[in-house]
Amino acid sequence: MIGFIITLVIVGLIAGALARLIIPGKQDLSIPATILLGIVGSFVGGFLAALIFGGDIEFTASGIIGSIIGAVIVLFLWTRFGSGKTRNHH
């Protein structure tokens, strides 16, 4: 179990950092937030892989490629819709 958590954190850091490099613009994310982005991206990637390639849709982490793709999607959505700093308030 501890090995899974360590792997998840490492993959999360790599996927989150790569997603931040791929998505243009400045994101004000700390290292823990970048890791969390990658971890959430990993589960999003696993969910999308189950949808696209068939299989059981369950809450599982995906590999590094799926994690990066999921993290890019999550970061894109976050920068467009989730960050309160980027919204125009009238």
Rosetta constraint file for C-alpha pairs under 8 A:
AtomPair CA 1 CA 5 HARMONIC 6.45 0.50
AtomPair CA 2 CA 6 HARMONIC 6.21 0.50
AtomPair CA 3 CA 7 HARMONIC 6.06 0.50
AtomPair CA 4 CA 8 HARMONIC 5.99 0.50
AtomPair CA 5 CA 9 HARMONIC 6.20 0.50
AtomPair CA 6 CA 10 HARMONIC 6.24 0.50
AtomPair CA 7 CA 11 HARMONIC 5.98 0.50
AtomPair CA 8 CA 12 HARMONIC 5.76 0.50
AtomPair CA 8 CA 39 HARMONIC 6.53 0.50
AtomPair CA 9 CA 13 HARMONIC 6.08 0.50
AtomPair CA 9 CA 35 HARMONIC 6.29 0.50
AtomPair CA 9 CA 39 HARMONIC 7.02 0.50
AtomPair CA 10 CA 14 HARMONIC 6.31 0.50
AtomPair CA 10 CA 35 HARMONIC 7.80 0.50
AtomPair CA 11 CA 15 HARMONIC 5.93 0.50
AtomPair CA 11 CA 38 HARMONIC 6.95 0.50
AtomPair CA 11 CA 39 HARMONIC 7.35 0.50
AtomPair CA 11 CA 64 HARMONIC 6.37 0.50
AtomPair CA 11 CA 67 HARMONIC 7.53 0.50
AtomPair CA 12 CA 16 HARMONIC 5.74 0.50
AtomPair CA 12 CA 34 HARMONIC 7.47 0.50
AtomPair CA 12 CA 35 HARMONIC 4.67 0.50
AtomPair CA 12 CA 36 HARMONIC 6.52 0.50
AtomPair CA 12 CA 37 HARMONIC 6.87 0.50
AtomPair CA 12 CA 38 HARMONIC 3.72 0.50
AtomPair CA 12 CA 39 HARMONIC 4.51 0.50
AtomPair CA 12 CA 40 HARMONIC 7.93 0.50
AtomPair CA 12 CA 41 HARMONIC 7.77 0.50
AtomPair CA 12 CA 42 HARMONIC 7.20 0.50
AtomPair CA 12 CA 67 HARMONIC 7.42 0.50
AtomPair CA 13 CA 17 HARMONIC 5.94 0.50
AtomPair CA 13 CA 31 HARMONIC 7.76 0.50
AtomPair CA 13 CA 34 HARMONIC 6.15 0.50
AtomPair CA 13 CA 35 HARMONIC 4.30 0.50
AtomPair CA 13 CA 36 HARMONIC 7.80 0.50
AtomPair CA 13 CA 38 HARMONIC 5.92 0.50
AtomPair CA 13 CA 39 HARMONIC 7.90 0.50
AtomPair CA 14 CA 18 HARMONIC 6.14 0.50
AtomPair CA 14 CA 35 HARMONIC 7.78 0.50
AtomPair CA 14 CA 38 HARMONIC 7.13 0.50
AtomPair CA 14 CA 68 HARMONIC 7.99 0.50
AtomPair CA 15 CA 19 HARMONIC 6.04 0.50
AtomPair CA 15 CA 35 HARMONIC 7.92 0.50
AtomPair CA 15 CA 37 HARMONIC 7.94 0.50
AtomPair CA 15 CA 38 HARMONIC 4.83 0.50
AtomPair CA 15 CA 39 HARMONIC 7.93 0.50
AtomPair CA 15 CA 41 HARMONIC 7.59 0.50
AtomPair CA 15 CA 42 HARMONIC 7.96 0.50
AtomPair CA 15 CA 64 HARMONIC 6.84 0.50
AtomPair CA 15 CA 67 HARMONIC 5.77 0.50
AtomPair CA 15 CA 68 HARMONIC 4.48 0.50
AtomPair CA 15 CA 71 HARMONIC 6.33 0.50
AtomPair CA 16 CA 20 HARMONIC 6.22 0.50
AtomPair CA 16 CA 34 HARMONIC 4.98 0.50
AtomPair CA 16 CA 35 HARMONIC 5.83 0.50
AtomPair CA 16 CA 36 HARMONIC 7.58 0.50
AtomPair CA 16 CA 37 HARMONIC 5.34 0.50
AtomPair CA 16 CA 38 HARMONIC 4.03 0.50
AtomPair CA 16 CA 39 HARMONIC 7.77 0.50
AtomPair CA 16 CA 41 HARMONIC 7.72 0.50
AtomPair CA 16 CA 68 HARMONIC 6.98 0.50
AtomPair CA 16 CA 71 HARMONIC 5.93 0.50
AtomPair CA 16 CA 72 HARMONIC 7.85 0.50
AtomPair CA 17 CA 21 HARMONIC 6.39 0.50
AtomPair CA 17 CA 34 HARMONIC 6.36 0.50
AtomPair CA 17 CA 35 HARMONIC 7.92 0.50
AtomPair CA 17 CA 38 HARMONIC 7.70 0.50
AtomPair CA 18 CA 22 HARMONIC 6.18 0.50
AtomPair CA 18 CA 68 HARMONIC 6.81 0.50
AtomPair CA 19 CA 23 HARMONIC 6.10 0.50
AtomPair CA 19 CA 38 HARMONIC 7.99 0.50
AtomPair CA 19 CA 68 HARMONIC 6.20 0.50
AtomPair CA 19 CA 69 HARMONIC 7.78 0.50
AtomPair CA 19 CA 71 HARMONIC 5.75 0.50
AtomPair CA 19 CA 72 HARMONIC 4.70 0.50
AtomPair CA 19 CA 75 HARMONIC 7.04 0.50
AtomPair CA 20 CA 24 HARMONIC 7.61 0.50
AtomPair CA 20 CA 27 HARMONIC 7.27 0.50
AtomPair CA 20 CA 72 HARMONIC 7.52 0.50
AtomPair CA 20 CA 75 HARMONIC 7.47 0.50
AtomPair CA 22 CA 72 HARMONIC 7.27 0.50
AtomPair CA 23 CA 72 HARMONIC 6.89 0.50
AtomPair CA 23 CA 75 HARMONIC 7.46 0.50
AtomPair CA 23 CA 76 HARMONIC 6.74 0.50
AtomPair CA 27 CA 79 HARMONIC 7.71 0.50
AtomPair CA 29 CA 33 HARMONIC 5.53 0.50
AtomPair CA 29 CA 34 HARMONIC 6.08 0.50
AtomPair CA 30 CA 34 HARMONIC 6.13 0.50
AtomPair CA 31 CA 35 HARMONIC 6.21 0.50
AtomPair CA 32 CA 36 HARMONIC 6.15 0.50
AtomPair CA 33 CA 37 HARMONIC 6.04 0.50
AtomPair CA 34 CA 38 HARMONIC 6.31 0.50
AtomPair CA 35 CA 39 HARMONIC 6.22 0.50
AtomPair CA 36 CA 40 HARMONIC 6.07 0.50
AtomPair CA 37 CA 41 HARMONIC 5.96 0.50
AtomPair CA 37 CA 71 HARMONIC 5.98 0.50
AtomPair CA 37 CA 74 HARMONIC 7.25 0.50
AtomPair CA 37 CA 75 HARMONIC 7.21 0.50
AtomPair CA 38 CA 42 HARMONIC 6.06 0.50
AtomPair CA 38 CA 67 HARMONIC 6.40 0.50
AtomPair CA 38 CA 68 HARMONIC 7.06 0.50
AtomPair CA 38 CA 70 HARMONIC 7.80 0.50
AtomPair CA 38 CA 71 HARMONIC 5.26 0.50
AtomPair CA 39 CA 43 HARMONIC 6.64 0.50
AtomPair CA 39 CA 61 HARMONIC 7.85 0.50
AtomPair CA 39 CA 67 HARMONIC 7.32 0.50
AtomPair CA 39 CA 71 HARMONIC 7.78 0.50
AtomPair CA 40 CA 44 HARMONIC 6.22 0.50
AtomPair CA 40 CA 70 HARMONIC 7.53 0.50
AtomPair CA 40 CA 71 HARMONIC 6.83 0.50
AtomPair CA 40 CA 74 HARMONIC 7.64 0.50
AtomPair CA 41 CA 45 HARMONIC 5.90 0.50
AtomPair CA 41 CA 66 HARMONIC 7.78 0.50
AtomPair CA 41 CA 67 HARMONIC 5.08 0.50
AtomPair CA 41 CA 68 HARMONIC 6.65 0.50
AtomPair CA 41 CA 69 HARMONIC 7.10 0.50
AtomPair CA 41 CA 70 HARMONIC 3.92 0.50
AtomPair CA 41 CA 71 HARMONIC 3.72 0.50
AtomPair CA 41 CA 72 HARMONIC 7.30 0.50
AtomPair CA 41 CA 73 HARMONIC 7.44 0.50
AtomPair CA 41 CA 74 HARMONIC 6.21 0.50
AtomPair CA 42 CA 46 HARMONIC 6.17 0.50
AtomPair CA 42 CA 61 HARMONIC 5.06 0.50
AtomPair CA 42 CA 62 HARMONIC 5.20 0.50
AtomPair CA 42 CA 63 HARMONIC 7.16 0.50
AtomPair CA 42 CA 64 HARMONIC 7.59 0.50
AtomPair CA 42 CA 66 HARMONIC 6.20 0.50
AtomPair CA 42 CA 67 HARMONIC 3.71 0.50
AtomPair CA 42 CA 68 HARMONIC 7.13 0.50
AtomPair CA 42 CA 70 HARMONIC 5.82 0.50
AtomPair CA 42 CA 71 HARMONIC 6.79 0.50
AtomPair CA 43 CA 47 HARMONIC 6.13 0.50
AtomPair CA 43 CA 59 HARMONIC 6.53 0.50
AtomPair CA 43 CA 60 HARMONIC 5.70 0.50
AtomPair CA 43 CA 61 HARMONIC 4.55 0.50
AtomPair CA 43 CA 62 HARMONIC 6.27 0.50
AtomPair CA 43 CA 67 HARMONIC 7.19 0.50
AtomPair CA 43 CA 70 HARMONIC 7.32 0.50
AtomPair CA 44 CA 48 HARMONIC 6.15 0.50
AtomPair CA 44 CA 61 HARMONIC 7.90 0.50
AtomPair CA 44 CA 67 HARMONIC 7.47 0.50
AtomPair CA 44 CA 70 HARMONIC 5.02 0.50
AtomPair CA 44 CA 71 HARMONIC 7.62 0.50
AtomPair CA 44 CA 74 HARMONIC 7.93 0.50
AtomPair CA 45 CA 49 HARMONIC 6.04 0.50
AtomPair CA 45 CA 61 HARMONIC 7.37 0.50
AtomPair CA 45 CA 62 HARMONIC 5.85 0.50
AtomPair CA 45 CA 66 HARMONIC 4.48 0.50
AtomPair CA 45 CA 67 HARMONIC 5.37 0.50
AtomPair CA 45 CA 68 HARMONIC 7.73 0.50
AtomPair CA 45 CA 69 HARMONIC 6.26 0.50
AtomPair CA 45 CA 70 HARMONIC 4.36 0.50
AtomPair CA 45 CA 71 HARMONIC 7.78 0.50
AtomPair CA 46 CA 50 HARMONIC 6.28 0.50
AtomPair CA 46 CA 59 HARMONIC 7.53 0.50
AtomPair CA 46 CA 60 HARMONIC 5.86 0.50
AtomPair CA 46 CA 61 HARMONIC 5.37 0.50
AtomPair CA 46 CA 62 HARMONIC 4.45 0.50
AtomPair CA 46 CA 63 HARMONIC 7.89 0.50
AtomPair CA 46 CA 66 HARMONIC 6.48 0.50
AtomPair CA 46 CA 67 HARMONIC 7.63 0.50
AtomPair CA 47 CA 51 HARMONIC 6.34 0.50
AtomPair CA 47 CA 57 HARMONIC 6.22 0.50
AtomPair CA 47 CA 58 HARMONIC 6.87 0.50
AtomPair CA 47 CA 59 HARMONIC 6.97 0.50
AtomPair CA 47 CA 60 HARMONIC 7.30 0.50
AtomPair CA 48 CA 52 HARMONIC 6.05 0.50
AtomPair CA 49 CA 53 HARMONIC 5.67 0.50
AtomPair CA 49 CA 54 HARMONIC 7.44 0.50
AtomPair CA 49 CA 66 HARMONIC 7.49 0.50
AtomPair CA 50 CA 54 HARMONIC 5.01 0.50
AtomPair CA 50 CA 55 HARMONIC 5.25 0.50
AtomPair CA 50 CA 56 HARMONIC 6.28 0.50
AtomPair CA 50 CA 57 HARMONIC 5.50 0.50
AtomPair CA 50 CA 58 HARMONIC 7.99 0.50
AtomPair CA 51 CA 55 HARMONIC 7.34 0.50
AtomPair CA 51 CA 57 HARMONIC 6.99 0.50
AtomPair CA 61 CA 67 HARMONIC 7.69 0.50
AtomPair CA 62 CA 66 HARMONIC 5.43 0.50
AtomPair CA 62 CA 67 HARMONIC 5.87 0.50
AtomPair CA 63 CA 67 HARMONIC 5.95 0.50
AtomPair CA 64 CA 68 HARMONIC 6.15 0.50
AtomPair CA 65 CA 69 HARMONIC 6.27 0.50
AtomPair CA 66 CA 70 HARMONIC 5.96 0.50
AtomPair CA 67 CA 71 HARMONIC 5.93 0.50
AtomPair CA 68 CA 72 HARMONIC 6.10 0.50
AtomPair CA 69 CA 73 HARMONIC 6.34 0.50
AtomPair CA 70 CA 74 HARMONIC 6.16 0.50
AtomPair CA 71 CA 75 HARMONIC 5.93 0.50
AtomPair CA 72 CA 76 HARMONIC 5.94 0.50
AtomPair CA 73 CA 77 HARMONIC 6.19 0.50
AtomPair CA 74 CA 78 HARMONIC 6.02 0.50
AtomPair CA 75 CA 79 HARMONIC 6.04 0.50
AtomPair CA 76 CA 80 HARMONIC 6.19 0.50
AtomPair CA 77 CA 81 HARMONIC 5.73 0.50
AtomPair CA 77 CA 82 HARMONIC 6.80 0.50
AtomPair CA 78 CA 82 HARMONIC 4.37 0.50
AtomPair CA 78 CA 83 HARMONIC 5.92 0.50
AtomPair CA 79 CA 83 HARMONIC 5.77 0.50
AtomPair CA 79 CA 86 HARMONIC 7.54 0.50
AtomPair CA 80 CA 86 HARMONIC 7.83 0.50
AtomPair CA 81 CA 87 HARMONIC 7.98 0.50
AtomPair CA 83 CA 87 HARMONIC 7.22 0.50
